[in-house]
Amino acid sequence: MIPRIGRYEILAKIGEGAMGVVYRAHQEKPIRRDVALKLIRPERVSARDLELFQREARAAVAAQARLGEGTAL
């Protein structure tokens, strides 16, 4: 398991699918919080797949905003 990615400490693997792997991670800065961090699989790095990945991220941000909770991309 990857112990750290950038400012995120990887705590556990939550799940995986065709597009990537989702981890539970902890962020210390700029605010302390646990987040779900999804990493796209290297073989899925095409222009089409990246657009789908970004669209999914924007949808997650919009859903969190409606719920009144913070999120990170």
trRosetta pair geometry for C-beta under 8 A, 3 or more apart (Angstrom, degrees):
i j d omega theta_ij theta_ji phi_ij phi_ji
1 10 6.2 -157 162 115 105 134
1 13 6.9 -130 -116 -39 115 104
2 5 6.0 44 134 -53 132 97
2 10 5.3 89 89 1 77 157
2 23 8.0 -83 60 -76 102 164
3 9 6.9 -25 164 -152 68 74
3 10 5.9 -153 -157 45 18 100
4 8 6.8 158 -156 87 61 52
4 9 5.4 -30 -101 -107 83 57
4 10 6.5 -144 -76 2 27 85
5 8 5.1 -11 66 64 82 104
5 10 6.4 66 -2 -47 96 106
5 25 7.4 -61 42 -124 103 149
5 37 6.9 159 61 157 134 152
5 39 7.5 -134 -115 -80 171 128
7 27 5.8 48 125 -140 101 85
7 28 6.7 -123 -180 42 94 81
7 29 6.1 -99 -159 61 134 82
8 25 4.0 17 -179 164 114 140
8 26 6.9 142 -157 66 64 37
8 27 5.6 -35 -99 -82 73 78
8 35 7.0 -82 -122 57 121 118
8 37 5.5 97 175 -74 164 156
9 25 6.1 154 73 -164 42 79
9 26 4.7 -18 58 57 102 94
9 27 7.9 -176 18 -73 75 31
9 28 7.6 58 -9 -28 111 98
10 23 5.0 -37 -140 169 97 148
10 24 7.8 103 -163 78 56 50
10 25 5.3 -40 -101 -103 46 93
10 37 7.4 -100 -102 55 81 138
11 23 7.2 140 45 167 62 94
11 24 4.7 -57 67 102 109 94
11 25 6.0 173 4 -104 87 30
11 26 5.8 80 -45 -19 119 96
11 34 7.3 -30 8 -135 150 108
12 23 6.8 163 85 -159 37 74
12 24 4.7 11 54 43 87 112
13 16 7.2 -19 -179 -39 115 101
13 21 6.6 -47 -142 180 104 111
13 22 7.5 106 -166 83 61 53
13 23 5.6 -49 -105 -105 48 75
13 24 7.9 -114 -49 13 4 78
14 22 4.5 -54 63 107 112 100
14 23 6.2 165 1 -121 90 16
14 24 5.4 109 -56 -36 105 84
14 36 6.3 -30 5 -133 161 101
15 21 7.6 -171 102 -154 39 56
15 22 5.1 9 58 49 75 111
16 20 7.0 -112 -143 123 77 37
16 21 4.3 -20 -104 -109 103 71
16 22 6.8 -168 -80 16 48 71
17 20 6.9 14 58 49 76 45
18 41 8.0 -91 158 9 41 139
18 44 7.6 124 144 -88 71 139
19 38 7.8 16 109 173 110 122
19 40 6.2 -57 164 -127 81 77
19 41 6.8 -176 160 8 29 98
19 44 5.8 150 -146 178 52 169
19 49 7.0 171 -132 -162 89 102
19 52 7.1 -126 -116 111 133 120
19 53 6.4 164 -176 -88 126 91
19 56 7.8 88 139 3 170 163
20 38 5.3 97 96 175 134 88
20 39 5.2 -171 -174 90 122 46
20 40 4.4 -84 -77 -107 129 32
20 41 5.2 -158 -97 -25 60 72
20 44 6.9 -114 -60 50 81 147
20 53 7.5 69 -18 -116 134 117
21 38 7.2 169 85 -150 37 58
21 39 5.4 -10 59 57 85 96
21 41 7.3 95 -14 -70 84 81
22 36 5.6 -3 -173 -177 109 102
22 37 7.1 150 -157 76 57 42
22 38 4.8 -24 -99 -96 79 80
22 39 7.9 178 -85 17 33 67
23 36 7.3 153 77 -159 40 53
23 37 4.9 -23 64 63 92 96
23 38 7.8 172 19 -82 67 33
23 39 7.2 25 0 -5 108 106
24 34 6.3 -1 -176 -177 93 111
24 35 7.8 157 -156 82 50 37
24 36 6.4 -36 -99 -101 54 61
24 37 7.8 126 -131 17 7 85
25 34 7.0 156 83 -157 38 63
25 35 5.5 -27 68 66 89 84
25 36 7.5 118 21 -129 85 14
25 37 4.3 17 6 -6 136 128
26 32 7.6 -3 -178 -162 94 74
26 33 7.5 -178 -150 96 60 31
26 34 5.4 -37 -97 -100 69 68
26 35 7.6 146 -103 19 20 76
27 31 7.1 44 107 78 110 58
27 32 6.9 -179 94 -135 65 32
27 33 5.5 -4 55 59 101 73
27 34 7.6 166 16 -100 76 19
27 35 5.7 32 -13 -1 116 121
27 72 6.7 92 -41 -14 165 165
28 32 5.7 -3 -138 -99 43 79
29 32 7.9 0 -63 -64 38 61
31 70 7.4 -27 74 148 147 170
33 70 6.7 -100 -105 82 175 130
35 71 7.6 112 -133 -150 108 54
35 72 5.4 -34 -124 37 154 117
38 53 7.9 -165 115 -154 122 98
38 56 8.0 -61 84 113 161 128
38 57 7.8 -150 56 -85 124 92
40 44 5.4 -122 177 82 97 114
40 45 6.5 114 122 -76 126 78
40 49 7.0 129 -163 143 131 112
40 50 7.4 30 -142 -99 174 65
40 53 5.2 -24 -82 -109 130 152
41 44 4.4 78 65 6 89 110
41 45 7.9 -135 96 -30 53 78
42 45 6.0 -35 -165 -9 42 118
44 49 4.4 -158 171 178 83 156
44 53 7.7 118 130 -53 118 125
45 49 6.5 -110 -99 79 13 126
45 50 6.5 43 -150 -59 57 104
46 49 4.6 87 49 12 81 103
46 50 6.9 -150 84 -6 38 88
47 50 5.9 -57 -146 38 27 111
47 51 6.5 30 155 -21 62 106
48 51 5.8 -56 -153 33 30 111
48 52 6.6 29 151 -16 64 105
49 52 5.6 -52 -149 36 36 113
49 53 6.2 39 151 -22 67 106
50 53 5.4 -51 -145 36 34 116
50 54 6.3 32 156 -17 66 105
51 54 5.8 -55 -145 39 30 109
51 55 6.2 34 154 -22 64 107
52 55 5.6 -53 -146 35 30 113
52 56 6.4 32 154 -19 63 105
53 56 5.8 -55 -152 35 28 112
53 57 6.5 29 150 -19 63 106
54 57 5.5 -52 -147 35 35 114
54 58 6.4 35 154 -19 66 103
55 58 5.8 -52 -149 36 31 110
55 59 6.4 33 151 -19 63 106
56 59 5.7 -54 -148 36 32 113
56 60 6.5 34 152 -21 64 104
57 60 5.7 -53 -150 34 32 113
57 61 6.5 34 152 -19 65 104
57 73 5.3 82 175 -129 126 106
58 61 5.6 -52 -149 35 34 113
58 62 6.4 34 153 -19 66 105
59 62 5.7 -53 -148 37 32 112
59 63 6.3 33 153 -20 65 106
60 63 5.7 -54 -147 36 31 112
60 64 6.4 29 155 -17 64 106
60 71 6.5 174 132 -163 92 151
61 64 5.9 -57 -148 38 30 109
61 65 6.3 32 153 -22 64 106
61 71 5.2 -165 -115 88 64 142
61 73 6.5 -23 -67 -59 126 110
62 65 5.7 -53 -147 34 31 113
62 66 6.6 32 154 -19 63 103
63 66 5.8 -54 -153 33 32 111
63 67 6.6 22 152 -10 64 109
64 67 5.6 -63 -149 44 34 107
64 69 4.9 -89 -165 75 88 89
64 70 7.0 -22 160 117 129 13
64 71 3.9 112 74 -39 168 129
65 68 7.5 42 -178 -73 32 28
65 71 7.5 -79 -46 14 70 122
